[in-house]
Amino acid sequence: MKKIIIFLLIMMNLTSVCAVNETPRYKIIGSSYQQEDIDEMYKVKDQLLLNYKKWVKGVDDVYQVLADHQDDFNAKYYNGLYTIVLGEGKGKSLEGKLQVSYCTSSKEIKKKSWFIKMFS
């Protein structure tokens, strides 16, 4: 009986934690390669990140939030990518993840025993 209990305790502690990687991304395309247009692109990026933090506060569906806020930056949101085109959009581009925090929330973590994975 003790062996079974010890075995079960070991199995319960041998779990793998896997974070779901579905972080929305942004892409900003500058008007040209001139320094003033590049500076404008970085200002838009900073404003987008600030706004994103406000938009997603207390919201479960960040994808719907991004879809709802396309007009704020004259952006297009499709398939996890929030794209902003400045001017003619023939300049440098800037890409990154839209995250409030780099820590993974408990909602995004799936915890599964390797023993259970073997039989699923």
C-alpha positions, -999 to 999 in steps of 0.1 A, spaced: 0 0 0 28 24 8 44 18 -25 12 27 -43 8 59 -24 44 69 -30 40 60 -67 9 82 -69 26 111 -51 55 109 -75 31 108 -105 12 139 -93 44 158 -89 59 149 -123 40 174 -143 49 195 -172 38 231 -175 32 244 -209 22 280 -217 -2 287 -245 15 309 -270 -12 329 -286 1 364 -280 -12 390 -305 14 408 -325 17 443 -340 34 455 -372 39 492 -379 50 502 -414 65 537 -417 58 562 -444 94 563 -456 130 556 -445 135 592 -434 144 598 -398 113 619 -390 91 591 -403 110 565 -383 106 586 -352 69 589 -359 67 551 -362 83 547 -327 59 572 -312 29 553 -326 44 521 -312 47 536 -277 12 549 -279 -2 516 -291 15 497 -262 1 522 -237 -34 520 -251 -32 482 -253 -26 480 -216 -57 501 -210 -78 482 -235 -72 447 -221 -75 455 -184 -101 432 -170 -110 417 -204 -108 380 -213 -109 383 -251 -80 404 -262 -86 395 -298 -120 411 -298 -105 442 -281 -80 446 -309 -107 441 -335 -128 468 -317 -99 493 -316 -89 491 -353 -101 527 -359 -80 541 -331 -49 538 -352 -64 533 -387 -52 497 -383 -62 463 -396 -65 434 -373 -64 399 -389 -52 365 -377 -35 378 -345 -16 407 -363 -25 443 -356 -11 462 -386 -7 500 -387 4 516 -420 16 552 -418 13 573 -449 21 553 -480 36 525 -460 68 524 -480 93 526 -452 108 507 -424 86 483 -405 85 475 -368 71 443 -353 66 429 -318 43 412 -294 14 430 -277 18 420 -241 9 437 -209 33 416 -189 59 390 -198 47 367 -170 22 340 -181 -11 342 -164 -26 312 -147 -53 311 -174 -27 305 -201 -10 275 -183 -20 240 -190 -7 215 -165 -7 179 -174 11 149 -160 34 131 -184 17 99 -173 -17 112 -184 -2 124 -217 10 89 -224 -26 76 -224 -43 105 -241 
